[in-house]
Amino acid sequence: MPQLVLLPGLACDHRMWEAQWSALPATLRPVVSTVHWRHDSIEAMAAALLREHAGALVLCGASMGGMVAMEAARQAPGRIAGLALLGTNGRPETPEMREMRESAIELFEQGELRDVIEPNIVFAFHPAQAGDAALVGRYLDMVLDAGAVQLVRQNRAVMRRPDALAHLAALRCPVLVMCGDADRLTPPDRAREIAARAPQAELVWVRDCGHMLTMEKPDAVNEALARWLRSLASDCYQNNS
């Protein structure tokens, strides 16, 4: 049976998966990866993930974690039993986004984390959830806890990310693509193009949801993810019996 590895988004950690934990099949031995804290590029993060977790893997990545998951599938396609890609982007960085990140990095390096992050939280959430002070506070605390060094390092890794779309057609594993229908950071067209290229892809929309799917709409995410994982685990069992 493969192992399930959860890959957090930029400046996020195990806290972004807290609401999913009880819905994950114990047979898949779920674990949250920390490779994004310890390496400087998407390629290096993916290589470390593959070194640290032996055998067949099911990778579930959100945002930047999805980029790492897609790169791991490129590096070791035969080891990936399934990919769940939540609110992520297969394209390389655009000049416009690179310029925006460079501006943010300058401020991070000056220690102005809160001044950059707080005004931009609105872009991470659907308006219906953006007014939830407790939810937004949990997300803000998590990102601020990452600190300036990690925010700079992880943003630079995302800026240099490879073009994942180029190799998705070669995937031979089931792929779950999930996206908030109001995601402004990785818009729905990014999810559509990933699903269009992966041969065994299923596309799931999370209604009234922004970028932080696992925190905004945990019940909807859990239902879709648990169903897909059960089906995947059943197929793996049948193939190995």
JOTA-V193170 format. One record per pair of residues at least 6 apart in sequence whose C-alpha atoms are under 8 Angstrom apart, sorted by the first residue. I is the first residue (numbers start at 0). J is the second residue. Records with the same first field share a line. If there is no record, write none. Layout:
I: J, J
This chain:
0: 26, 27, 55, 232, 235, 236
1: 27, 54, 55, 56, 57, 80, 235
2: 27, 28, 29, 54, 55, 56, 57
3: 27, 28, 29, 30, 56, 57, 58, 59
4: 29, 30, 31, 32, 56, 57, 58, 59
5: 16, 29, 30, 31, 32, 58, 59, 60, 64
6: 31, 32, 33, 58, 59, 60, 61, 64, 65, 67, 68
7: 13, 15, 16, 31, 32, 60, 61, 62, 63, 64
8: 60, 61, 62, 63, 64, 65
9: 35, 62, 63, 64, 150, 153, 154
10: 141, 142, 145, 149, 150, 153
11: 141, 142, 145
12: 31, 33, 141
13: 31
14: 141
15: 138, 213, 214
16: 213, 214
18: 213, 214, 217
19: 213, 217, 220, 221
22: 221, 222, 225
23: 29, 225, 228
24: 225, 228, 229
27: 232
32: 48
34: 44, 45, 47, 48
35: 41, 44, 153
36: 149, 153
37: 44
38: 44
39: 152, 153, 155, 156
40: 153, 155, 156, 157, 159, 160
41: 66, 67, 70, 156, 157, 159, 160, 161
42: 67, 70, 71, 160, 161
44: 67
45: 67, 68, 70, 71, 74
46: 71, 74
48: 71
49: 71, 75
54: 78
55: 78, 79, 80
56: 78, 79, 80, 81
57: 79, 80, 81, 82, 83
58: 68, 79, 81, 82, 83
59: 65, 68, 82, 83, 84, 85
60: 66, 67, 68, 82, 83, 84, 85
61: 84, 85, 86, 87
62: 84, 85, 86, 87, 88, 185
63: 87, 157
64: 87
65: 83, 84, 85, 86, 87, 88
66: 87, 88, 89, 160, 163
68: 82, 84
69: 82, 163, 167
70: 161, 163
72: 78, 79, 170
73: 166
76: 170, 171
79: 172
80: 172, 173
81: 172, 173, 174, 231
82: 172, 173, 174, 175
83: 174, 175, 176, 177, 224
84: 174, 175, 176, 177
85: 176, 177, 178, 212
86: 176, 177, 178, 179, 182, 185, 186, 190, 210, 211, 212
87: 178, 185, 189, 190
88: 185, 189, 190, 193
89: 162, 163, 164, 189, 193
90: 161, 162, 163, 164, 189
91: 158, 159, 160, 161, 162, 163
92: 157, 158, 159, 160
97: 158
100: 154, 158
103: 115
104: 150, 151, 154
106: 112, 115
107: 115, 147, 148, 150, 151
108: 147, 148, 151
110: 147
112: 143, 146, 147
113: 143
116: 139
117: 139
120: 129, 135, 139
121: 129
122: 183, 184, 209, 210
123: 182, 183, 184, 209, 210, 211
124: 182, 208, 209, 210, 211, 215
125: 181, 182, 207, 208, 209, 210
127: 207
128: 134, 208, 215
129: 135
134: 214, 215
164: 193, 196
167: 193, 196, 197
168: 196, 197, 198
169: 197, 198
170: 197, 198, 199
171: 198, 199
172: 199
173: 198, 199, 200, 201, 231
174: 194, 197, 199, 200, 201
175: 200, 201, 202, 203, 227
176: 190, 193, 194, 200, 201, 202, 203
177: 190, 202, 203, 204, 205
178: 186, 187, 190, 203, 204, 205, 210, 212
179: 187, 204, 205, 206, 207, 208, 209, 210, 212
180: 186, 187, 204, 205, 206, 207, 208, 209
181: 187, 206, 207, 208, 209, 210
182: 208, 209, 210
183: 209, 210
184: 210
185: 210
190: 202
191: 202
194: 200, 201, 202
203: 223
205: 212, 216, 219, 220
208: 215, 216
209: 215
212: 220
213: 220
